[in-house]
């Protein structure tokens, strides 16, 4: 991270909370804060497809800034997608609206792993770097860079798209561990390179999305996923930025998500923060965890449930308020704006 | 339960394990053991739709018996569906293949709750009673009766079908608790009546399926679901049959699933049995918890993972082997047959 950026955001509440330090106010941002819940985003998307948006820094910058303007959140998150790096090195992927990433030729064998090659961010995803640089010039809050974690990206590649049960992925993992580990190692290298490039271009923190890791039991996670994800976190240590690790339905995995090397562990809505705190080391901060489905209810309900999240965290300074998963498309933006006010005014 | 049935199955390994007693061998059955994984089931289904199968005792008996013959499991489970009682009292529901129950007019208001009325099993679902009676005459293993739990059935009624986020259900629960509680109370009464009727007709155990309860955090479960489900378990106590309580992604809810009054708590594959054991009272048995996705892998993988489940349970007699959720349609029946042999031969 350029020293000027570091200095500018030294006391940003989001970064202080990630480090477990008391801040001027409780910080908040929302996973998928950029996106379909915003009419101004839907207007942008009428002009361009997802990949086109991501590849056009002007559009990606605008999509990243929209929720910051609208909600007054304490962090921006780069507008991109977890499959961007693999698509950029030649894997054919379609982002189907309402479905998710669909892979033209799913990965099934050792030969498929050969279709991956190391990513060179300046050459392969120059638009991402350019978007980050442009954003850092405009933002008055820290920017979060991100990447998909090896397991979650591998699941898309192996299943060929979103999956309910991840059965092919689990079969590959167990039937052919050598191929599996080659696959997640290659994806870990790509995630690490893209995250380093984002931080070097000015991102103040990173989040590794292992959204579907909660489909695994702790033994499988420890043996078949943790080593690759740990390598990413270790490879970022010298950069000195907070590293957030997130997944859904990870109640049993919280200690392992921390053990992988995270400074902040994302918690979904199923686990009260009080309970989550007892599953990670004392120095690890938490992010979460209002149920995104609750944000579709009337404001008094949202307010009451948000206060429960705040109460469950108690006085601990190491807490970044967020939803337990991404903003649902039908969410009223006004609800999220009021939620930011509520969190900011909390003691 | 007729005394003759009780005597016949007094030492059945399945029932002994449910009671926490040592048995001649470790018992095993599979959720969704009757169904699409079996070619003989698909042959039956060529002749009849789901509701037609359920309403025709001859066909429902055959579908229930098929997996018992094929796999040698230690329990049969009635071939039916959790929406049968609400459909039987006049709620229009379609069972869409590959989708699930779809409700013609979703429930949204207090007036909708009036569309429910108490169920009279002998009059409203005589075919279920008749199927149970016929099965008890033919089976040499205990029959499990079942019902959908109020939350899970309410979610189908409110959402209008299967839901990823249960947002409307959660909104109703929080915005209009009086209507919500009227809804789940009515559904609890229906579940209780149908379960009592199944036991009186000869079922030796019951399972309450709260498949989607894991979408709730513990506070919401305790306040908005537990009272209704507890009433069902309490209302079955005098019948003296084991009561199993199951849901998916319920790691945080296991103590509450037991507290509701279960003798056996179903555990999905995310929570090692060793950990699950520490979350329920000593007298409560566990059921589970091999990942159904693992059953699509090669046999050596299935064997290794099944042995891990057995090891995680250790020597505790209160364990019924099962999957952590239902059999996936692509499962090879031979895998399940070998799994039964493996479990039966385990020490």
Interface residues (C-beta under 8 A of the other chain):
Chain A: X165 X166 X167 X168 X170 X171 X174 X175 X214 X215 X216 X217 X218 X219 X249 X251 X252 X269 X270 X271 X272 X275 X291 X292 X293 X294 X296 X297 X298 X301 X304 X305 X308 X328 X330
Chain B: X165 X166 X167 X168 X170 X171 X174 X175 X214 X215 X216 X217 X218 X219 X249 X251 X252 X269 X270 X271 X272 X275 X291 X292 X293 X294 X296 X297 X298 X301 X304 X305 X308 X328 X330
